[in-house]
C-alpha cells in the first residue's frame, strides 16, 4: 500500500515477521500484507470518522483520496478533533494490530 498520513503511528513489525516466516509463496505473502494494511486502514478511518464532526467528513475524505500520504492531514484532524488525535490513532492501531496478531497465532 502507498504511504499513508498515519504510517508513523502504526507498528506492525510483528505482523510482518509472522507473515514473512510463513512457507507461502511471495505473492501470497504480499496479498496477506495488503489485506492487513486494508484492515488497519479501515480501523483507523472508522475511528477518525467517529471522532470527526460529520460536517468535516467530505472534506477530510476528499483530502485522503487525493493525498493519502500528506502529513498535513494529521494537522487537519488536530484542528477539528483535538491535539491528542495522534495518540488516539496510535491506540486504535495498536488494538487492531493486537487483534490481527491473535488471529495469526
Backbone bond lengths (Angstrom), bond angles and torsions (degrees), N, CA, C in turn:
res aa  C-N    CA-C-N  psi(-1)  N-CA   C-N-CA  omega(-1)  CA-C   N-CA-C  phi
1 X - - - 1.446 - - 1.528 108.89 -
2 X 1.291 115.66 148.39 1.470 121.22 178.78 1.525 109.49 -65.49
3 X 1.318 116.54 157.56 1.474 119.39 178.11 1.534 110.67 -58.34
4 X 1.325 115.03 143.06 1.456 121.01 -179.49 1.517 110.29 -122.65
5 X 1.308 115.96 156.82 1.458 121.81 -174.52 1.520 113.76 -59.39
6 X 1.317 118.36 -20.37 1.456 121.38 -177.37 1.528 113.75 -106.71
7 X 1.314 118.20 4.20 1.474 121.24 -174.64 1.529 113.35 -52.71
8 X 1.316 117.30 -36.61 1.466 120.36 -178.50 1.525 112.34 -67.80
9 X 1.311 117.97 -9.66 1.464 122.53 -178.83 1.527 112.93 -100.64
10 X 1.324 116.92 -6.39 1.465 121.60 -174.88 1.525 109.91 -110.40
11 X 1.320 115.62 125.93 1.463 121.13 176.91 1.522 107.62 -111.53
12 X 1.323 114.87 108.77 1.464 119.66 -178.39 1.527 112.19 -124.57
13 X 1.328 116.70 23.74 1.460 120.08 -178.11 1.523 112.36 -60.82
14 X 1.328 117.87 -36.90 1.465 120.78 179.29 1.526 111.05 -62.91
15 X 1.314 116.02 -40.12 1.462 120.62 179.00 1.522 109.77 -65.11
16 X 1.312 116.32 -45.84 1.468 120.90 -179.08 1.527 110.11 -60.66
17 X 1.324 116.89 -42.75 1.463 120.67 179.02 1.520 111.32 -61.38
18 X 1.324 117.20 -44.22 1.468 120.75 179.78 1.525 110.45 -63.08
19 X 1.313 116.63 -46.10 1.474 120.43 -179.90 1.525 110.25 -62.17
20 X 1.317 117.02 -44.71 1.465 120.51 -177.78 1.530 112.95 -67.04
21 X 1.326 118.02 -23.16 1.465 121.12 178.97 1.528 112.34 -82.13
22 X 1.308 117.71 -13.56 1.468 121.56 -179.61 1.531 109.43 -68.06
23 X 1.326 116.08 145.30 1.465 120.00 -179.95 1.528 113.45 -82.87
24 X 1.285 116.50 30.70 1.466 121.85 -178.53 1.528 110.25 -88.25
25 X 1.339 117.29 158.70 1.468 120.22 174.67 1.534 110.35 -62.04
26 X 1.314 115.61 152.44 1.463 120.93 -176.63 1.532 112.46 -57.54
27 X 1.318 117.20 -37.48 1.465 118.31 -179.65 1.530 111.24 -65.95
28 X 1.330 117.78 -32.36 1.464 121.17 176.41 1.527 111.09 -70.27
29 X 1.327 115.59 -38.08 1.467 119.66 176.58 1.527 109.85 -63.62
30 X 1.318 116.14 -41.68 1.459 120.30 178.24 1.521 111.61 -62.05
31 X 1.325 116.35 -41.12 1.469 119.96 177.79 1.524 110.81 -64.98
32 X 1.319 116.76 -39.49 1.469 120.79 178.70 1.529 110.51 -64.09
33 X 1.325 116.25 -44.05 1.466 119.81 179.26 1.524 111.08 -64.57
34 X 1.321 116.99 -37.47 1.473 120.35 177.23 1.526 110.26 -64.86
35 X 1.314 116.57 -41.52 1.458 120.70 178.33 1.530 110.53 -62.36
36 X 1.310 116.81 -41.16 1.462 121.49 178.53 1.523 110.19 -64.44
37 X 1.323 117.47 -43.55 1.470 120.41 176.00 1.527 110.69 -59.10
38 X 1.331 116.50 -40.35 1.462 120.58 179.62 1.532 111.40 -65.34
39 X 1.321 116.79 -40.76 1.468 121.17 179.54 1.530 109.96 -64.74
40 X 1.326 116.53 -44.46 1.469 120.38 178.29 1.522 110.14 -62.65
41 X 1.318 116.94 -44.46 1.468 121.72 178.84 1.527 110.48 -57.36
42 X 1.326 116.08 -49.06 1.469 120.15 -178.78 1.522 111.11 -60.48
43 X 1.332 116.94 -42.36 1.458 120.48 179.73 1.513 112.51 -63.81
44 X 1.310 116.26 -45.54 1.465 120.31 -179.12 1.524 110.90 -67.98
45 X 1.312 116.86 -44.80 1.463 119.17 -178.90 1.531 111.11 -65.17
46 X 1.309 118.00 -38.60 1.471 120.26 177.26 1.519 110.23 -61.81
47 X 1.319 116.26 -42.48 1.465 120.47 179.43 1.532 110.67 -64.11
48 X 1.312 116.60 -47.10 1.465 121.01 -178.85 1.532 110.40 -61.97
49 X 1.319 116.89 -45.28 1.467 119.59 -178.24 1.528 111.71 -67.57
50 X 1.315 116.15 -29.68 1.466 119.86 175.76 1.529 110.56 -65.78
51 X 1.326 116.49 -37.99 1.463 121.82 -178.68 1.533 112.86 -80.53
52 X 1.317 116.45 -31.09 1.461 122.33 -175.16 1.528 110.39 -80.61
53 X 1.300 116.80 132.73 1.459 121.78 177.11 1.534 108.73 -56.56
54 X 1.312 116.92 137.31 1.465 121.18 -175.20 1.527 113.42 -57.74
55 X 1.315 117.49 -26.71 1.467 119.00 179.87 1.536 111.97 -68.05
56 X 1.337 117.43 -14.39 1.467 121.82 178.92 1.535 112.76 -101.98
57 X 1.324 117.75 -4.10 1.468 120.58 -176.49 1.520 113.00 -59.09
58 X 1.321 117.05 -49.69 1.466 120.57 -176.29 1.520 111.22 -60.52
59 X 1.312 116.44 -46.70 1.467 120.29 -179.74 1.527 110.54 -61.41
60 X 1.317 115.90 -47.62 1.463 119.71 -178.67 1.530 111.16 -63.02
61 X 1.316 117.41 -48.22 1.464 120.34 -178.21 1.526 111.99 -64.49
62 X 1.319 117.12 -35.32 1.468 120.50 175.92 1.521 109.95 -63.64
63 X 1.330 116.40 -44.12 1.462 119.95 179.22 1.526 111.14 -64.45
64 X 1.311 117.64 -40.26 1.470 120.87 178.25 1.525 109.93 -63.37
65 X 1.316 116.69 -42.03 1.463 120.43 179.91 1.527 111.10 -65.08
66 X 1.319 117.26 -40.92 1.464 121.11 -176.95 1.531 112.74 -78.64
67 X 1.336 116.88 -37.26 1.469 121.30 -174.81 1.530 110.67 -141.68
68 X 1.327 118.06 67.37 1.471 120.23 -174.89 1.528 114.16 -62.47
69 X 1.294 117.60 -19.66 1.463 124.10 -177.18 1.529 112.69 -89.40
70 X 1.325 118.49 -12.40 1.461 123.63 -168.66 1.533 111.61 -68.48
71 X 1.334 117.79 116.82 1.470 120.23 179.23 1.534 112.80 -64.94
72 X 1.322 117.43 -15.43 1.463 120.42 177.31 1.530 111.69 -66.25
73 X 1.329 117.06 -18.29 1.459 119.79 177.46 1.533 110.64 -62.85
74 X 1.313 116.57 -35.12 1.472 119.99 176.05 1.529 108.98 -62.97
75 X 1.317 116.93 -42.06 1.467 119.81 178.70 1.532 111.42 -62.98
76 X 1.326 116.15 -38.47 1.466 120.19 176.51 1.523 109.90 -60.06
77 X 1.329 115.81 -44.62 1.464 119.78 -180.00 1.524 111.63 -67.09
78 X 1.314 116.74 -39.34 1.473 119.81 177.31 1.531 110.35 -60.47
79 X 1.311 114.82 -40.06 1.459 120.93 -178.90 1.532 112.18 -67.17
80 X 1.340 116.42 -36.92 1.465 120.27 -173.07 1.526 114.43 -104.35
81 X 1.315 117.61 -13.10 1.471 120.48 177.99 1.521 110.32 -116.29
82 X 1.337 115.48 -51.29 1.455 119.80 -179.34 1.516 110.12 152.23
83 X 1.303 115.50 160.82 1.467 120.55 -174.55 1.527 113.19 -68.58
84 X 1.326 117.30 -14.89 1.463 120.09 -179.00 1.532 113.34 -90.51
85 X 1.323 117.55 10.46 1.463 120.11 -176.58 1.529 112.39 -62.91
86 X 1.318 118.50 -31.95 1.461 119.47 177.42 1.520 110.92 -62.96
87 X 1.322 116.61 -42.22 1.464 119.99 176.85 1.521 110.92 -64.07
88 X 1.313 116.64 -40.10 1.462 120.55 178.91 1.523 111.10 -64.17
89 X 1.330 117.24 -42.86 1.466 120.77 178.06 1.523 109.39 -63.63
90 X 1.311 117.15 -43.64 1.464 121.67 178.84 1.530 110.45 -59.21
91 X 1.319 117.09 -44.81 1.466 121.44 179.84 1.525 111.21 -65.39
92 X 1.314 116.81 -42.40 1.464 120.55 178.92 1.524 110.44 -64.73
93 X 1.324 116.38 -42.72 1.463 120.50 178.03 1.526 110.55 -61.78
94 X 1.326 116.87 -41.99 1.462 120.50 178.23 1.531 111.45 -60.54
95 X 1.333 116.74 -40.87 1.474 120.77 177.85 1.525 110.60 -61.42
96 X 1.322 115.73 -47.01 1.467 120.34 -178.26 1.527 110.10 -64.74
97 X 1.322 117.17 -43.74 1.472 121.33 179.62 1.527 110.11 -61.51
98 X 1.328 118.00 -41.78 1.471 120.89 178.89 1.519 111.21 -62.79
99 X 1.325 117.17 -40.35 1.472 120.50 177.55 1.527 110.15 -63.56
100 X 1.305 116.85 -42.97 1.466 120.73 179.74 1.520 109.90 -63.59
101 X 1.325 116.85 -45.30 1.467 120.54 178.83 1.513 111.59 -59.46
102 X 1.310 116.38 -41.26 1.472 120.90 178.08 1.526 109.93 -61.02
103 X 1.321 116.77 -43.00 1.462 120.68 179.97 1.526 112.57 -68.29
104 X 1.319 117.12 -30.03 1.470 120.80 -178.29 1.534 112.44 -78.26
105 X 1.322 116.86 -19.26 1.462 118.85 -175.81 1.501 112.86 -98.36
